[in-house]
Amino acid sequence: MKIDFDQIRELLAVVSQTDITELTIESGDQKITVKKAAPAVSPTAGDIPSLTIGAPILPPLSLPAPAPQAQAETPEEKAEPGLSNGLIPITSPMVGTFYRAPSPSAPSFVELGDFVNVGQTVCIIEAMKLMNDLPSEVSGRIVRVCVDSGTTVEYGQPLFLVDPKG
């Protein structure tokens, strides 16, 4: 049996879409080994498996180029509005669910315009069914609430903007 390029392309497509990390097919004097690279941080890296072909040596196989990625945002586009005005963000120390109040019927820990002191609880972040009080690391006036209560937040995401001049 002779294996042609269309069969090799199909084999590569099947391996790249499954959890298979290595596959070897032998037929007579032909041997094809497909190895998938270990998953990398980038979602596009490691998607195309490597190919080792035994005797007889076949011409190189050209694979489609990866799709172009969107141009990364510039730091100015990613910057939170107001950060250049001397405002200090209170950021999330973890991934979790942001709550402004200790319970749905209770008042919020802080409101827009409130003055906060260092160590004062400003919100709760629920992570893995644990409620974590978030104390302020800065004194000043809350000038912006960046997240709605009940929203999932990421590590380092700004939750409040504080004017330290009050």
VMD Tcl script that builds the backbone (N, CA, C; Angstrom):
set m [mol new atoms 498]
animate dup $m
set s [atomselect $m all]
$s set {name element resname resid chain x y z} {
  {N N MET 1 A 0.846 -1.178 0.000}
  {CA C MET 1 A 0.000 0.000 0.000}
  {C C MET 1 A 0.888 1.237 0.000}
  {N N LYS 2 A 0.566 2.188 -0.855}
  {CA C LYS 2 A 1.314 3.430 -0.921}
  {C C LYS 2 A 0.465 4.539 -0.313}
  {N N ILE 3 A 1.068 5.297 0.592}
  {CA C ILE 3 A 0.365 6.382 1.270}
  {C C ILE 3 A 0.632 7.669 0.507}
  {N N ASP 4 A -0.460 8.384 0.138}
  {CA C ASP 4 A -0.277 9.622 -0.623}
  {C C ASP 4 A -0.430 10.845 0.292}
  {N N PHE 5 A -0.157 12.010 -0.273}
  {CA C PHE 5 A -0.169 13.240 0.513}
  {C C PHE 5 A -1.548 13.563 1.074}
  {N N ASP 6 A -2.613 13.254 0.359}
  {CA C ASP 6 A -3.954 13.521 0.877}
  {C C ASP 6 A -4.205 12.706 2.150}
  {N N GLN 7 A -3.737 11.465 2.165}
  {CA C GLN 7 A -3.894 10.643 3.360}
  {C C GLN 7 A -3.069 11.207 4.522}
  {N N ILE 8 A -1.888 11.722 4.219}
  {CA C ILE 8 A -1.045 12.313 5.260}
  {C C ILE 8 A -1.721 13.558 5.819}
  {N N ARG 9 A -2.282 14.391 4.960}
  {CA C ARG 9 A -2.984 15.601 5.428}
  {C C ARG 9 A -4.173 15.231 6.317}
  {N N GLU 10 A -4.922 14.214 5.920}
  {CA C GLU 10 A -6.050 13.756 6.734}
  {C C GLU 10 A -5.559 13.262 8.089}
  {N N LEU 11 A -4.468 12.524 8.096}
  {CA C LEU 11 A -3.890 12.005 9.330}
  {C C LEU 11 A -3.466 13.152 10.248}
  {N N LEU 12 A -2.816 14.160 9.690}
  {CA C LEU 12 A -2.399 15.321 10.481}
  {C C LEU 12 A -3.611 16.045 11.061}
  {N N ALA 13 A -4.662 16.187 10.271}
  {CA C ALA 13 A -5.868 16.869 10.740}
  {C C ALA 13 A -6.509 16.101 11.894}
  {N N VAL 14 A -6.595 14.778 11.773}
  {CA C VAL 14 A -7.201 13.962 12.821}
  {C C VAL 14 A -6.387 14.055 14.110}
  {N N VAL 15 A -5.068 13.950 14.000}
  {CA C VAL 15 A -4.219 13.994 15.194}
  {C C VAL 15 A -4.298 15.363 15.856}
  {N N SER 16 A -4.323 16.440 15.074}
  {CA C SER 16 A -4.343 17.782 15.671}
  {C C SER 16 A -5.666 18.079 16.368}
  {N N GLN 17 A -6.729 17.361 16.046}
  {CA C GLN 17 A -8.037 17.609 16.651}
  {C C GLN 17 A -8.341 16.655 17.806}
  {N N THR 18 A -7.413 15.765 18.154}
  {CA C THR 18 A -7.636 14.803 19.232}
  {C C THR 18 A -6.572 14.950 20.306}
  {N N ASP 19 A -6.689 14.111 21.339}
  {CA C ASP 19 A -5.713 14.110 22.425}
  {C C ASP 19 A -4.530 13.188 22.133}
  {N N ILE 20 A -4.522 12.571 20.961}
  {CA C ILE 20 A -3.418 11.677 20.599}
  {C C ILE 20 A -2.138 12.502 20.512}
  {N N THR 21 A -1.052 12.019 21.156}
  {CA C THR 21 A 0.208 12.758 21.113}
  {C C THR 21 A 1.208 12.130 20.141}
  {N N GLU 22 A 1.055 10.846 19.839}
  {CA C GLU 22 A 1.969 10.204 18.893}
  {C C GLU 22 A 1.243 9.048 18.212}
  {N N LEU 23 A 1.462 8.928 16.884}
  {CA C LEU 23 A 0.837 7.872 16.106}
  {C C LEU 23 A 1.829 7.412 15.050}
  {N N THR 24 A 2.052 6.086 14.939}
  {CA C THR 24 A 2.946 5.519 13.928}
  {C C THR 24 A 2.150 4.539 13.082}
  {N N ILE 25 A 2.292 4.684 11.755}
  {CA C ILE 25 A 1.642 3.778 10.811}
  {C C ILE 25 A 2.726 3.188 9.920}
  {N N GLU 26 A 2.744 1.847 9.807}
  {CA C GLU 26 A 3.711 1.165 8.959}
  {C C GLU 26 A 2.953 0.368 7.915}
  {N N SER 27 A 3.456 0.428 6.685}
  {CA C SER 27 A 2.881 -0.343 5.594}
  {C C SER 27 A 4.026 -0.744 4.669}
  {N N GLY 28 A 4.401 -1.992 4.724}
  {CA C GLY 28 A 5.516 -2.458 3.901}
  {C C GLY 28 A 6.791 -1.757 4.324}
  {N N ASP 29 A 7.470 -1.105 3.375}
  {CA C ASP 29 A 8.705 -0.386 3.692}
  {C C ASP 29 A 8.455 1.074 4.030}
  {N N GLN 30 A 7.185 1.498 4.104}
  {CA C GLN 30 A 6.865 2.869 4.467}
  {C C GLN 30 A 6.469 2.933 5.942}
  {N N LYS 31 A 6.927 3.981 6.592}
  {CA C LYS 31 A 6.606 4.190 8.007}
  {C C LYS 31 A 6.356 5.680 8.203}
  {N N ILE 32 A 5.224 6.020 8.807}
  {CA C ILE 32 A 4.887 7.414 9.083}
  {C C ILE 32 A 4.644 7.542 10.580}
  {N N THR 33 A 5.335 8.501 11.197}
  {CA C THR 33 A 5.152 8.791 12.610}
  {C C THR 33 A 4.719 10.245 12.745}
  {N N VAL 34 A 3.621 10.467 13.449}
  {CA C VAL 34 A 3.115 11.811 13.707}
  {C C VAL 34 A 3.207 12.036 15.205}
  {N N LYS 35 A 3.912 13.122 15.598}
  {CA C LYS 35 A 4.050 13.478 17.014}
  {C C LYS 35 A 3.532 14.893 17.204}
  {N N LYS 36 A 2.680 15.055 18.200}
  {CA C LYS 36 A 2.147 16.376 18.513}
  {C C LYS 36 A 2.993 16.975 19.626}
  {N N ALA 37 A 3.370 18.230 19.457}
  {CA C ALA 37 A 4.167 18.926 20.476}
  {C C ALA 37 A 3.331 19.096 21.740}
  {N N ALA 38 A 4.004 19.215 22.880}
  {CA C ALA 38 A 3.319 19.431 24.154}
  {C C ALA 38 A 2.566 20.752 24.089}
  {N N PRO 39 A 1.384 20.824 24.727}
  {CA C PRO 39 A 0.629 22.072 24.702}
  {C C PRO 39 A 1.457 23.218 25.252}
  {N N ALA 40 A 1.359 24.361 24.591}
  {CA C ALA 40 A 2.076 25.563 25.017}
  {C C ALA 40 A 1.079 26.576 25.533}
  {N N VAL 41 A 1.573 27.691 26.031}
  {CA C VAL 41 A 0.706 28.745 26.576}
  {C C VAL 41 A -0.153 29.351 25.481}
  {N N SER 42 A 0.441 29.579 24.323}
  {CA C SER 42 A -0.275 30.181 23.208}
  {C C SER 42 A -1.240 29.174 22.612}
  {N N PRO 43 A -2.502 29.551 22.347}
  {CA C PRO 43 A -3.457 28.600 21.802}
  {C C PRO 43 A -3.126 28.155 20.381}
  {N N THR 44 A -2.272 28.882 19.663}
  {CA C THR 44 A -1.940 28.476 18.304}
  {C C THR 44 A -0.676 27.634 18.264}
  {N N ALA 45 A 0.144 27.678 19.313}
  {CA C ALA 45 A 1.374 26.888 19.323}
  {C C ALA 45 A 1.038 25.437 19.631}
  {N N GLY 46 A 1.676 24.525 18.967}
  {CA C GLY 46 A 1.470 23.106 19.209}
  {C C GLY 46 A 0.257 22.542 18.504}
  {N N ASP 47 A -0.483 23.344 17.742}
  {CA C ASP 47 A -1.658 22.836 17.046}
  {C C ASP 47 A -1.285 21.978 15.844}
  {N N ILE 48 A -0.120 22.225 15.243}
  {CA C ILE 48 A 0.288 21.478 14.067}
  {C C ILE 48 A 1.300 20.430 14.498}
  {N N PRO 49 A 0.975 19.139 14.330}
  {CA C PRO 49 A 1.897 18.100 14.772}
  {C C PRO 49 A 3.129 18.027 13.877}
  {N N SER 50 A 4.226 17.501 14.458}
  {CA C SER 50 A 5.422 17.282 13.653}
  {C C SER 50 A 5.266 15.959 12.915}
  {N N LEU 51 A 6.012 15.768 11.855}
  {CA C LEU 51 A 5.863 14.589 11.018}
  {C C LEU 51 A 7.234 14.015 10.725}
  {N N THR 52 A 7.415 12.723 11.029}
  {CA C THR 52 A 8.650 12.020 10.703}
  {C C THR 52 A 8.276 10.896 9.747}
  {N N ILE 53 A 8.906 10.860 8.599}
  {CA C ILE 53 A 8.572 9.855 7.588}
  {C C ILE 53 A 9.792 8.980 7.357}
  {N N GLY 54 A 9.602 7.656 7.422}
  {CA C GLY 54 A 10.693 6.716 7.162}
  {C C GLY 54 A 10.839 6.489 5.670}
  {N N ALA 55 A 11.631 5.470 5.258}
  {CA C ALA 55 A 11.911 5.179 3.848}
  {C C ALA 55 A 10.617 4.830 3.133}
  {N N PRO 56 A 10.416 5.149 1.874}
  {CA C PRO 56 A 11.225 6.051 1.085}
  {C C PRO 56 A 10.983 7.499 1.498}
  {N N ILE 57 A 11.946 8.363 1.271}
  {CA C ILE 57 A 11.853 9.771 1.649}
  {C C ILE 57 A 10.913 10.472 0.685}
  {N N LEU 58 A 9.953 11.176 1.260}
  {CA C LEU 58 A 8.957 11.891 0.470}
  {C C LEU 58 A 9.292 13.376 0.473}
  {N N PRO 59 A 8.837 14.116 -0.543}
  {CA C PRO 59 A 9.092 15.559 -0.543}
  {C C PRO 59 A 8.408 16.222 0.648}
  {N N PRO 60 A 8.896 17.401 1.074}
  {CA C PRO 60 A 8.305 18.074 2.231}
  {C C PRO 60 A 6.830 18.382 2.019}
  {N N LEU 61 A 6.114 18.336 3.092}
  {CA C LEU 61 A 4.678 18.596 3.076}
  {C C LEU 61 A 4.449 20.025 3.536}
  {N N SER 62 A 3.728 20.805 2.736}
  {CA C SER 62 A 3.451 22.187 3.147}
  {C C SER 62 A 2.100 22.223 3.842}
  {N N LEU 63 A 2.085 22.833 5.009}
  {CA C LEU 63 A 0.866 22.952 5.792}
  {C C LEU 63 A 0.365 24.391 5.690}
  {N N PRO 64 A -0.942 24.602 5.845}
  {CA C PRO 64 A -1.459 25.963 5.759}
  {C C PRO 64 A -0.867 26.829 6.868}
  {N N ALA 65 A -0.617 28.086 6.537}
  {CA C ALA 65 A -0.070 29.028 7.510}
  {C C ALA 65 A -1.129 29.336 8.558}
  {N N PRO 66 A -0.714 29.574 9.819}
  {CA C PRO 66 A -1.708 29.908 10.837}
  {C C PRO 66 A -2.385 31.237 10.512}
  {N N ALA 67 A -3.618 31.358 10.962}
  {CA C ALA 67 A -4.382 32.580 10.707}
  {C C ALA 67 A -3.701 33.765 11.379}
  {N N PRO 68 A -3.702 34.924 10.740}
  {CA C PRO 68 A -3.066 36.097 11.365}
  {C C PRO 68 A -3.830 36.488 12.621}
  {N N GLN 69 A -3.082 36.905 13.625}
  {CA C GLN 69 A -3.703 37.313 14.876}
  {C C GLN 69 A -3.966 38.807 14.841}
  {N N ALA 70 A -4.978 39.204 15.588}
  {CA C ALA 70 A -5.303 40.624 15.654}
  {C C ALA 70 A -4.143 41.369 16.290}
  {N N GLN 71 A -3.924 42.576 15.834}
  {CA C GLN 71 A -2.841 43.382 16.367}
  {C C GLN 71 A -3.116 43.687 17.836}
  {N N ALA 72 A -2.096 43.534 18.671}
  {CA C ALA 72 A -2.247 43.772 20.104}
  {C C ALA 72 A -2.568 45.237 20.356}
  {N N GLU 73 A -3.343 45.457 21.413}
  {CA C GLU 73 A -3.684 46.828 21.770}
  {C C GLU 73 A -2.442 47.538 22.282}
  {N N THR 74 A -2.402 48.821 22.034}
  {CA C THR 74 A -1.300 49.619 22.558}
  {C C THR 74 A -1.561 49.871 24.033}
  {N N PRO 75 A -0.519 50.172 24.822}
  {CA C PRO 75 A -0.745 50.429 26.245}
  {C C PRO 75 A -1.769 51.530 26.497}
  {N N GLU 76 A -1.842 52.515 25.597}
  {CA C GLU 76 A -2.818 53.593 25.784}
  {C C GLU 76 A -4.234 53.068 25.644}
  {N N GLU 77 A -4.437 52.083 24.718}
  {CA C GLU 77 A -5.774 51.536 24.525}
  {C C GLU 77 A -6.177 50.650 25.689}
  {N N LYS 78 A -5.203 49.962 26.311}
  {CA C LYS 78 A -5.502 49.055 27.399}
  {C C LYS 78 A -5.626 49.779 28.726}
  {N N ALA 79 A -5.070 50.958 28.835}
  {CA C ALA 79 A -5.068 51.680 30.106}
  {C C ALA 79 A -6.486 52.025 30.525}
  {N N GLU 80 A -6.733 51.911 31.801}
  {CA C GLU 80 A -8.036 52.242 32.364}
  {C C GLU 80 A -8.194 53.763 32.345}
  {N N PRO 81 A -9.337 54.271 31.904}
  {CA C PRO 81 A -9.529 55.720 31.904}
  {C C PRO 81 A -9.350 56.277 33.304}
  {N N GLY 82 A -8.639 57.380 33.420}
  {CA C GLY 82 A -8.459 58.036 34.698}
  {C C GLY 82 A -7.170 57.678 35.407}
  {N N LEU 83 A -6.491 56.598 35.003}
  {CA C LEU 83 A -5.274 56.206 35.696}
  {C C LEU 83 A -4.167 57.231 35.502}
  {N N SER 84 A -4.200 57.965 34.403}
  {CA C SER 84 A -3.171 58.975 34.168}
  {C C SER 84 A -3.461 60.256 34.953}
  {N N ASN 85 A -4.609 60.351 35.598}
  {CA C ASN 85 A -4.986 61.549 36.348}
  {C C ASN 85 A -4.612 61.444 37.824}
  {N N GLY 86 A -3.719 60.526 38.177}
  {CA C GLY 86 A -3.299 60.359 39.560}
  {C C GLY 86 A -4.221 59.481 40.371}
  {N N LEU 87 A -5.205 58.838 39.737}
  {CA C LEU 87 A -6.096 57.939 40.450}
  {C C LEU 87 A -5.391 56.607 40.665}
  {N N ILE 88 A -5.670 55.975 41.792}
  {CA C ILE 88 A -5.037 54.703 42.129}
  {C C ILE 88 A -6.106 53.612 42.096}
  {N N PRO 89 A -5.846 52.522 41.355}
  {CA C PRO 89 A -6.843 51.443 41.314}
  {C C PRO 89 A -6.731 50.528 42.529}
  {N N ILE 90 A -7.863 50.041 42.985}
  {CA C ILE 90 A -7.897 48.914 43.919}
  {C C ILE 90 A -8.178 47.730 43.016}
  {N N THR 91 A -7.237 46.791 42.948}
  {CA C THR 91 A -7.336 45.695 41.986}
  {C C THR 91 A -7.669 44.379 42.678}
  {N N SER 92 A -8.170 43.461 41.893}
  {CA C SER 92 A -8.514 42.141 42.403}
  {C C SER 92 A -7.243 41.318 42.619}
  {N N PRO 93 A -7.089 40.725 43.800}
  {CA C PRO 93 A -5.909 39.907 44.063}
  {C C PRO 93 A -6.067 38.464 43.568}
  {N N MET 94 A -7.217 38.153 42.979}
  {CA C MET 94 A -7.490 36.773 42.547}
  {C C MET 94 A -8.625 36.758 41.528}
  {N N VAL 95 A -8.819 35.608 40.926}
  {CA C VAL 95 A -9.961 35.375 40.055}
  {C C VAL 95 A -11.120 34.945 40.940}
  {N N GLY 96 A -12.287 35.516 40.713}
  {CA C GLY 96 A -13.446 35.151 41.520}
  {C C GLY 96 A -14.643 35.994 41.157}
  {N N THR 97 A -15.647 35.947 42.012}
  {CA C THR 97 A -16.866 36.724 41.812}
  {C C THR 97 A -16.856 37.912 42.764}
  {N N PHE 98 A -17.065 39.102 42.210}
  {CA C PHE 98 A -17.017 40.370 42.948}
  {C C PHE 98 A -18.377 40.673 43.556}
  {N N TYR 99 A -18.392 40.987 44.854}
  {CA C TYR 99 A -19.618 41.409 45.530}
  {C C TYR 99 A -19.341 42.707 46.274}
  {N N ARG 100 A -20.208 43.690 46.090}
  {CA C ARG 100 A -20.051 44.992 46.755}
  {C C ARG 100 A -20.566 44.980 48.185}
  {N N ALA 101 A -21.401 43.991 48.539}
  {CA C ALA 101 A -22.023 43.944 49.865}
  {C C ALA 101 A -21.852 42.550 50.466}
  {N N PRO 102 A -21.947 42.436 51.797}
  {CA C PRO 102 A -21.796 41.127 52.440}
  {C C PRO 102 A -22.965 40.168 52.177}
  {N N SER 103 A -24.121 40.705 51.794}
  {CA C SER 103 A -25.276 39.874 51.432}
  {C C SER 103 A -26.144 40.686 50.469}
  {N N PRO 104 A -27.044 40.027 49.748}
  {CA C PRO 104 A -27.871 40.763 48.784}
  {C C PRO 104 A -28.729 41.864 49.411}
  {N N SER 105 A -29.137 41.702 50.671}
  {CA C SER 105 A -30.005 42.700 51.306}
  {C C SER 105 A -29.214 43.761 52.082}
  {N N ALA 106 A -27.916 43.567 52.231}
  {CA C ALA 106 A -27.091 44.512 53.000}
  {C C ALA 106 A -26.616 45.657 52.112}
  {N N PRO 107 A -26.305 46.802 52.728}
  {CA C PRO 107 A -25.762 47.910 51.932}
  {C C PRO 107 A -24.331 47.591 51.468}
  {N N SER 108 A -23.903 48.269 50.409}
  {CA C SER 108 A -22.553 48.078 49.879}
  {C C SER 108 A -21.521 48.519 50.908}
  {N N PHE 109 A -20.343 47.894 50.865}
  {CA C PHE 109 A -19.256 48.289 51.753}
  {C C PHE 109 A -18.877 49.751 51.525}
  {N N VAL 110 A -18.757 50.138 50.230}
  {CA C VAL 110 A -18.435 51.526 49.881}
  {C C VAL 110 A -19.287 51.948 48.696}
  {N N GLU 111 A -19.568 53.236 48.647}
  {CA C GLU 111 A -20.328 53.810 47.544}
  {C C GLU 111 A -19.457 54.826 46.820}
  {N N LEU 112 A -19.871 55.192 45.629}
  {CA C LEU 112 A -19.194 56.230 44.874}
  {C C LEU 112 A -19.173 57.514 45.714}
  {N N GLY 113 A -17.994 58.119 45.875}
  {CA C GLY 113 A -17.855 59.334 46.655}
  {C C GLY 113 A -17.450 59.107 48.098}
  {N N ASP 114 A -17.515 57.856 48.583}
  {CA C ASP 114 A -17.106 57.560 49.959}
  {C C ASP 114 A -15.598 57.704 50.107}
  {N N PHE 115 A -15.163 58.085 51.315}
  {CA C PHE 115 A -13.741 58.135 51.646}
  {C C PHE 115 A -13.383 56.804 52.296}
  {N N VAL 116 A -12.299 56.170 51.812}
  {CA C VAL 116 A -11.855 54.894 52.377}
  {C C VAL 116 A -10.488 55.083 53.020}
  {N N ASN 117 A -10.246 54.285 54.039}
  {CA C ASN 117 A -8.954 54.270 54.729}
  {C C ASN 117 A -8.228 52.965 54.429}
  {N N VAL 118 A -6.922 52.970 54.591}
  {CA C VAL 118 A -6.134 51.751 54.416}
  {C C VAL 118 A -6.653 50.699 55.389}
  {N N GLY 119 A -6.890 49.492 54.900}
  {CA C GLY 119 A -7.376 48.391 55.731}
  {C C GLY 119 A -8.883 48.261 55.778}
  {N N GLN 120 A -9.620 49.243 55.277}
  {CA C GLN 120 A -11.080 49.198 55.272}
  {C C GLN 120 A -11.550 48.226 54.191}
  {N N THR 121 A -12.502 47.349 54.522}
  {CA C THR 121 A -13.050 46.407 53.543}
  {C C THR 121 A -13.869 47.167 52.515}
  {N N VAL 122 A -13.568 46.923 51.228}
  {CA C VAL 122 A -14.287 47.615 50.159}
  {C C VAL 122 A -15.201 46.677 49.372}
  {N N CYS 123 A -14.939 45.364 49.452}
  {CA C CYS 123 A -15.771 44.400 48.730}
  {C C CYS 123 A -15.419 42.995 49.203}
  {N N ILE 124 A -16.101 42.010 48.624}
  {CA C ILE 124 A -15.812 40.598 48.857}
  {C C ILE 124 A -15.566 39.966 47.494}
  {N N ILE 125 A -14.585 39.069 47.438}
  {CA C ILE 125 A -14.364 38.272 46.229}
  {C C ILE 125 A -14.517 36.815 46.625}
  {N N GLU 126 A -15.484 36.160 45.984}
  {CA C GLU 126 A -15.723 34.746 46.244}
  {C C GLU 126 A -14.864 33.928 45.294}
  {N N ALA 127 A -14.055 33.036 45.867}
  {CA C ALA 127 A -13.215 32.147 45.063}
  {C C ALA 127 A -13.304 30.759 45.678}
  {N N MET 128 A -13.692 29.792 44.891}
  {CA C MET 128 A -13.805 28.400 45.334}
  {C C MET 128 A -14.673 28.269 46.591}
  {N N LYS 129 A -15.811 28.944 46.574}
  {CA C LYS 129 A -16.804 28.918 47.652}
  {C C LYS 129 A -16.315 29.566 48.948}
  {N N LEU 130 A -15.190 30.296 48.887}
  {CA C LEU 130 A -14.704 31.034 50.049}
  {C C LEU 130 A -14.912 32.522 49.818}
  {N N MET 131 A -15.424 33.208 50.840}
  {CA C MET 131 A -15.639 34.644 50.765}
  {C C MET 131 A -14.405 35.344 51.316}
  {N N ASN 132 A -13.761 36.164 50.490}
  {CA C ASN 132 A -12.534 36.860 50.871}
  {C C ASN 132 A -12.784 38.360 50.921}
  {N N ASP 133 A -12.669 38.949 52.131}
  {CA C ASP 133 A -12.781 40.400 52.265}
  {C C ASP 133 A -11.574 41.038 51.589}
  {N N LEU 134 A -11.809 42.121 50.859}
  {CA C LEU 134 A -10.711 42.846 50.210}
  {C C LEU 134 A -10.542 44.193 50.894}
  {N N PRO 135 A -9.441 44.351 51.654}
  {CA C PRO 135 A -9.195 45.643 52.291}
  {C C PRO 135 A -8.538 46.612 51.315}
  {N N SER 136 A -8.803 47.885 51.499}
  {CA C SER 136 A -8.188 48.917 50.671}
  {C C SER 136 A -6.722 49.053 51.048}
  {N N GLU 137 A -5.887 49.256 50.056}
  {CA C GLU 137 A -4.460 49.481 50.302}
  {C C GLU 137 A -4.112 50.957 50.152}
  {N N VAL 138 A -5.137 51.790 49.984}
  {CA C VAL 138 A -4.920 53.215 49.774}
  {C C VAL 138 A -6.041 53.985 50.472}
  {N N SER 139 A -5.705 55.165 50.938}
  {CA C SER 139 A -6.721 56.063 51.503}
  {C C SER 139 A -7.097 57.085 50.438}
  {N N GLY 140 A -8.371 57.411 50.386}
  {CA C GLY 140 A -8.825 58.396 49.420}
  {C C GLY 140 A -10.304 58.251 49.141}
  {N N ARG 141 A -10.775 59.013 48.145}
  {CA C ARG 141 A -12.187 59.018 47.782}
  {C C ARG 141 A -12.436 58.087 46.595}
  {N N ILE 142 A -13.481 57.254 46.694}
  {CA C ILE 142 A -13.880 56.374 45.595}
  {C C ILE 142 A -14.473 57.263 44.503}
  {N N VAL 143 A -13.831 57.287 43.324}
  {CA C VAL 143 A -14.331 58.114 42.229}
  {C C VAL 143 A -14.925 57.268 41.101}
  {N N ARG 144 A -14.696 55.956 41.170}
  {CA C ARG 144 A -15.295 55.098 40.145}
  {C C ARG 144 A -15.381 53.671 40.671}
  {N N VAL 145 A -16.540 53.051 40.439}
  {CA C VAL 145 A -16.725 51.621 40.691}
  {C C VAL 145 A -16.656 50.970 39.318}
  {N N CYS 146 A -15.643 50.150 39.091}
  {CA C CYS 146 A -15.357 49.625 37.746}
  {C C CYS 146 A -16.099 48.336 37.408}
  {N N VAL 147 A -16.684 47.666 38.409}
  {CA C VAL 147 A -17.268 46.341 38.195}
  {C C VAL 147 A -18.636 46.286 38.853}
  {N N ASP 148 A -19.574 45.603 38.200}
  {CA C ASP 148 A -20.899 45.388 38.781}
  {C C ASP 148 A -20.848 44.216 39.758}
  {N N SER 149 A -21.645 44.296 40.810}
  {CA C SER 149 A -21.712 43.224 41.785}
  {C C SER 149 A -22.207 41.941 41.114}
  {N N GLY 150 A -21.576 40.814 41.468}
  {CA C GLY 150 A -21.944 39.522 40.887}
  {C C GLY 150 A -21.166 39.185 39.629}
  {N N THR 151 A -20.242 40.061 39.227}
  {CA C THR 151 A -19.460 39.862 38.011}
  {C C THR 151 A -18.187 39.073 38.329}
  {N N THR 152 A -17.780 38.222 37.416}
  {CA C THR 152 A -16.505 37.512 37.552}
  {C C THR 152 A -15.380 38.479 37.244}
  {N N VAL 153 A -14.357 38.488 38.100}
  {CA C VAL 153 A -13.210 39.371 37.915}
  {C C VAL 153 A -11.942 38.545 37.764}
  {N N GLU 154 A -10.952 39.152 37.127}
  {CA C GLU 154 A -9.659 38.505 36.891}
  {C C GLU 154 A -8.625 39.060 37.859}
  {N N TYR 155 A -7.529 38.342 37.998}
  {CA C TYR 155 A -6.403 38.806 38.803}
  {C C TYR 155 A -5.897 40.131 38.238}
  {N N GLY 156 A -5.730 41.127 39.075}
  {CA C GLY 156 A -5.198 42.411 38.655}
  {C C GLY 156 A -6.206 43.354 38.027}
  {N N GLN 157 A -7.444 42.930 37.871}
  {CA C GLN 157 A -8.460 43.787 37.258}
  {C C GLN 157 A -8.845 44.915 38.214}
  {N N PRO 158 A -8.899 46.168 37.726}
  {CA C PRO 158 A -9.316 47.277 38.587}
  {C C PRO 158 A -10.781 47.116 39.014}
  {N N LEU 159 A -11.020 47.270 40.328}
  {CA C LEU 159 A -12.362 47.166 40.889}
  {C C LEU 159 A -12.907 48.562 41.223}
  {N N PHE 160 A -12.048 49.395 41.775}
  {CA C PHE 160 A -12.400 50.759 42.144}
  {C C PHE 160 A -11.251 51.664 41.737}
  {N N LEU 161 A -11.566 52.941 41.469}
  {CA C LEU 161 A -10.526 53.966 41.287}
  {C C LEU 161 A -10.645 54.919 42.452}
  {N N VAL 162 A -9.508 55.214 43.080}
  {CA C VAL 162 A -9.476 56.053 44.272}
  {C C VAL 162 A -8.631 57.290 44.004}
  {N N ASP 163 A -9.159 58.438 44.404}
  {CA C ASP 163 A -8.396 59.686 44.327}
  {C C ASP 163 A -7.735 59.872 45.695}
  {N N PRO 164 A -6.409 59.695 45.775}
  {CA C PRO 164 A -5.754 59.793 47.092}
  {C C PRO 164 A -5.775 61.203 47.657}
  {N N LYS 165 A -6.066 62.194 46.839}
  {CA C LYS 165 A -6.136 63.577 47.317}
  {C C LYS 165 A -7.472 63.861 47.977}
  {N N GLY 166 A -8.425 62.936 47.764}
  {CA C GLY 166 A -9.709 62.985 48.417}
  {C C GLY 166 A -10.606 64.037 47.930}
}
mol reanalyze $m
mol bondsrecalc $m
mol representation Tube
mol addrep $m
